[in-house]
Structure formats: C-alpha cells, structure tokens
C-alpha cells in the first residue's frame, strides 16, 4: 500500500465520520475533534486534509450529492417506467425510516441547518435540487404538466 493509498483512506474515513457526526449532532454541534475521534485519526491530521470546518462540511455535502446521484442513476438503470422509478426511490427512503426517525433526514437536516447560516445554503441547495428535479422529470415523463409541483 502506498502513502497515497493511506492518505486517501484516511481522508475517506474522515469524511465518512463527518457525515455520521453531522447527521447525528448537526453541523454547529459537531467539532473537528468529534470527527477525528469518530474516524480514529489524530486531530492534527484533520488539518492536513481539511484546512477549515467549512472544508469538511463541503466534503460532507459533496458526498451526499455523489450518493444521491449514484442512487438515482442506479434507479434509472434498473427500472423501465417513471412510476417504477418513483416507487423504488420511496422504498429506499422507507428502508432508512429508523435512522430518519432518530436523527432526521440526513440531507434535509443538513440543508436546513446550512440554510440558516449567513452565507446561505450554497452547495447544500443542490442536495434538495437534485432529487426534486429528478422527481419532476419522472412525473413529466408520465405526462404530468405539473411535475415540478408534484416533486
């Protein structure tokens, strides 16, 4: 294993831990020390990968965006009709109901919290826009002129 592989793995652990901690505690309540501890990484190493807390929050948002896009692309590839695709997405969300009931929707909570900041939601707004636009396209493919309203 190369140093680059180790660095990539450590960064990935930090981002995964940040996603978990931000979901459970919120952005403002999560510290870099919390993230480092959850990732099993010394606090000083966090600063090697992320210069500021905003940098790691941006990585969390980008991770959620990547996951949403991958899930929607997989659904698009696996189901032939818009109705089947919509049902599949809602079934996937239902599977997360225990986690959502305990901590809230990971993406919705993140967007809400970041939307309250002085600098606004920024890239986090994409977290809502991506699935809403996808759902609107599904409804429009079913012949609904009000696809955006339904989404």
C-alpha positions as CSV (number, residue, x, y, z in Angstrom):
1,X,0.0,0.0,0.0
2,X,1.4,3.4,-1.0
3,X,1.4,6.6,1.0
4,X,-1.2,8.0,-1.4
5,X,-3.5,5.0,-0.7
6,X,-3.1,5.5,3.0
7,X,-3.8,9.3,2.7
8,X,-6.9,8.6,0.5
9,X,-8.1,6.0,3.1
10,X,-7.6,8.4,6.0
11,X,-9.4,11.2,4.1
12,X,-12.3,8.9,3.3
13,X,-12.6,7.8,7.0
14,X,-12.7,11.5,8.0
15,X,-15.4,12.3,5.5
16,X,-17.4,9.2,6.5
17,X,-17.1,10.1,10.2
18,X,-18.0,13.7,9.4
19,X,-21.2,12.6,7.5
20,X,-22.2,10.5,10.5
21,X,-21.4,13.1,13.2
22,X,-23.1,15.9,11.3
23,X,-26.2,13.8,10.8
24,X,-26.3,12.8,14.5
25,X,-25.3,16.1,16.0
26,X,-25.7,18.8,13.4
27,X,-23.1,21.0,11.8
28,X,-22.8,23.5,14.5
29,X,-22.6,21.0,17.3
30,X,-20.0,18.8,15.6
31,X,-16.4,19.7,16.3
32,X,-13.3,18.7,14.3
33,X,-12.3,16.8,17.4
34,X,-15.5,14.8,17.3
35,X,-14.8,13.9,13.7
36,X,-11.2,13.0,14.3
37,X,-12.2,10.7,17.2
38,X,-15.0,9.0,15.2
39,X,-12.5,8.4,12.4
40,X,-9.8,7.1,14.7
41,X,-7.4,9.8,13.4
42,X,-5.4,12.3,15.5
43,X,-6.9,15.8,15.5
44,X,-3.8,17.3,13.9
45,X,-4.3,15.0,10.8
46,X,-7.7,16.6,10.2
47,X,-6.0,19.8,9.3
48,X,-3.8,18.0,6.7
49,X,-6.9,17.1,4.7
50,X,-9.2,20.0,5.6
51,X,-8.0,23.5,6.4
52,X,-11.3,24.6,8.0
53,X,-14.5,23.2,9.3
54,X,-16.2,24.6,6.2
55,X,-14.0,22.5,4.0
56,X,-15.0,19.3,5.7
57,X,-18.7,20.4,5.6
58,X,-18.3,20.9,1.9
59,X,-16.9,17.4,1.6
60,X,-19.9,16.1,3.5
61,X,-22.3,17.9,1.1
62,X,-20.3,16.6,-1.9
63,X,-20.5,13.0,-0.5
64,X,-24.3,13.3,-0.1
65,X,-24.6,14.7,-3.6
66,X,-22.5,11.8,-5.0
67,X,-24.6,9.3,-3.1
68,X,-27.9,10.9,-4.3
69,X,-26.7,11.0,-7.9
70,X,-25.5,7.4,-7.8
71,X,-28.7,6.1,-6.3
72,X,-30.9,8.0,-8.8
73,X,-28.7,6.7,-11.7
74,X,-29.0,3.2,-10.4
75,X,-32.8,3.5,-10.2
76,X,-32.9,4.9,-13.7
77,X,-30.9,1.9,-15.0
78,X,-32.9,-0.7,-13.1
79,X,-36.5,0.4,-13.7
80,X,-38.2,0.9,-17.0
81,X,-41.0,3.3,-16.2
82,X,-41.2,6.5,-14.2
83,X,-43.8,5.1,-11.9
84,X,-41.5,2.1,-11.0
85,X,-38.5,4.5,-10.5
86,X,-40.5,6.7,-8.2
87,X,-41.7,3.7,-6.2
88,X,-38.1,2.4,-5.9
89,X,-36.9,5.7,-4.6
90,X,-39.6,5.9,-2.0
91,X,-39.0,2.2,-1.0
92,X,-35.3,3.1,-0.5
93,X,-36.3,6.0,1.7
94,X,-38.6,3.8,3.7
95,X,-35.7,1.4,4.5
96,X,-34.0,4.4,6.2
97,X,-37.0,5.2,8.3
98,X,-35.5,4.1,11.6
99,X,-32.4,6.3,11.1
100,X,-34.6,9.2,9.9
101,X,-36.9,8.9,12.9
102,X,-34.0,9.1,15.2
103,X,-31.8,11.8,13.7
104,X,-33.9,13.3,10.9
105,X,-33.3,13.2,7.2
106,X,-29.5,13.4,6.6
107,X,-29.8,15.6,3.6
108,X,-32.8,17.7,4.6
109,X,-31.4,18.4,8.1
110,X,-28.1,19.4,6.6
111,X,-29.8,21.7,4.1
112,X,-32.0,23.3,6.8
113,X,-29.0,23.9,9.1
114,X,-26.8,25.3,6.4
115,X,-29.6,27.5,5.1
116,X,-29.6,29.3,8.4
117,X,-26.0,30.4,8.0
118,X,-25.1,33.9,7.0
119,X,-23.6,32.6,3.8
120,X,-26.8,30.6,2.9
121,X,-27.0,27.0,1.8
122,X,-24.6,27.3,-1.1
123,X,-23.8,23.9,-2.5
124,X,-26.1,22.3,0.0
125,X,-29.1,23.7,-2.0
126,X,-28.1,21.1,-4.6
127,X,-28.9,18.3,-2.2
128,X,-32.6,19.3,-2.5
129,X,-32.5,20.4,-6.1
130,X,-31.1,17.1,-7.5
131,X,-33.8,14.7,-6.2
132,X,-36.6,17.3,-6.8
133,X,-35.5,17.8,-10.4
134,X,-35.2,14.1,-10.9
135,X,-38.7,13.5,-9.4
136,X,-40.1,16.3,-11.6
137,X,-38.7,14.6,-14.7
138,X,-40.3,11.3,-13.7
139,X,-43.7,13.0,-13.3
140,X,-43.3,14.8,-16.6
141,X,-42.4,11.5,-18.3
142,X,-45.7,10.2,-17.0
143,X,-47.4,13.1,-18.9
144,X,-47.9,15.4,-15.9
145,X,-47.6,19.1,-16.7
146,X,-47.3,19.8,-13.0
147,X,-44.3,17.6,-12.5
148,X,-42.3,20.3,-10.5
149,X,-45.3,20.9,-8.2
150,X,-45.7,17.2,-7.6
151,X,-42.0,16.8,-6.9
